[in-house]
Structure formats: structure tokens, C-alpha cells
Amino acid sequence: MAKSLGVFVVAYALSPIDLVPDFIPVLGYVDDVLLLPALIWFAIRLIPDGVLVECRSHADEWLAAQRKHPASMWGIVLVAVAWLLAATGVWWMLR
């Protein structure tokens, strides 16, 4: 159940289709600000305690062995390109 809810939360977060469309002032972002954190919290609550403790332990061991947080240059480049494209699109529309 937790996996299914996790997949649903990720799909909903990445989907352009929202419960309340974003173009509606204020209400359009309420589902993103309230619904997504609530669904993430609920999905975490559904994970059995033993599994959660084991995963956190593995993560702590990995961080201790690496002595740094994970970073991806490709991820940084992807986000930077997305922001540049968005800024270019806004500039193009306002021009």
C-alpha cells in the first residue's frame, strides 16, 4: 500500500493535471502546498517501522562512508537548463 501511494504521490506531483488548476488564484496552489505534504506524510506512516529504521540505518552508513551528501552534476545541469528555458520563455512572451 505504501509503495502504491508513493507512486501516486510522485505521479501527482509531476503531472500537469491538478485537483484544482494552478491558474485559479491562490486555490490553484493550495493542493500543492497542503495535499502533497499530507500524502507524503501518510505514505511514510504506512511504511512498517522496521523497514523505515533499516533504510535510515543504511542511509546513515552510506553518508558516513562517503563523508558527503549525494550530488549529481547532471541533475544540477538539468535544473539550470530548465530554469534558463523557463526564463527565456517568459522573456520571449513579454517581448
Secondary structure, DSSP 4 states (H G I P E B T S, - for coil): -HHHHHHHHHHHHH-S--SS-TTSTTHHHHIIIIIHHHHHHHHHHHS-HHHHHHHHHHHHHHHHHH-S----HHHHHHHHHHHHHHHHHHHHHH-
